[in-house]
Amino acid sequence: MAENVALLGLGTMGAGMAANLLKAGFSLTVYNRTPAKAKALTDLGARSAATPAEAVKGASVIISMLSDDVASRAVWIGEKGALDAAEKNSVLIESSTVSPEWIAELVEVAAQRGLNFLDAPVTGSRMQAEAGQLSFLVGGTDVALEKATPALKAMSKEIIHLGPIGSGAKMKLINNFLCGVQVASLAEGLTWIERSGLDREKALTVLKSGAPGSPLLGAISARMVSQNYGVNFLLNLMAKDLLYAQNEAAHNNVELKTAAVSRSLFEAAIAQGLGDEDMSSVIEPLRNKK
């Protein structure tokens, strides 16, 4: 009999993750605040639940992939939330990019109910989620991770156990802080190139093949040039991640000044209606500045 898995959240990342669980042969129940998003997955064999509590009944592994602390809180401990309905021997996995403060609160509530818990956010965007090529950054016990590993393997290229609970959330914020700053600086640099009279393609070739080059610079610069802002990573979520990173770093007496400046660029793009576009659209307010 296939292992029962519940996946809560079918946004940019969750839909691809769910599809790969089905391909791997898991018996999958999904929940999404907007039920229409579940149709493609039910056509593939998933069961759609009306509430988080309904979704987790009988599941041995429960995975949440949501936008922020507020959404995660609502699904886990809100009305008809997943936590109270979870089976005692199940493993709860929070894969959303959330604050370590919320992880600490959530794991305490889970422990009171005798439930296993992992924080396991991912690196990668929509394309990696669809291809089953995510990297899971895991915090938690060896016992819980061993039980969750088959499901995690179905969605990933690697599983990195970083330490105790909270380690994954901290590492993910550091990762996204560095990504957000690079995207913001690229938006400024590319706008500068476009206004300078330089040949844009030659200039980008220099940057991509030189010291500033990275996979992120290559992918994001292509989207900025083509102005193709189909979502791989939502712009408003990057603004949220930079804020969470600033708050977490402050607990360690580190002031992320570059995060503050970068977040201001993302917030300017949100103010111009780009929050639901790909984060590469952060360049547009700079391009449009007179």
Summary of the structure (lengths in Angstrom):
residues: 290
radius of gyration: 19.7
end to end distance: 63.0
largest distance: 64.1
contacts: 1014
relative contact order: 0.10
helix: 56%
strand: 14%
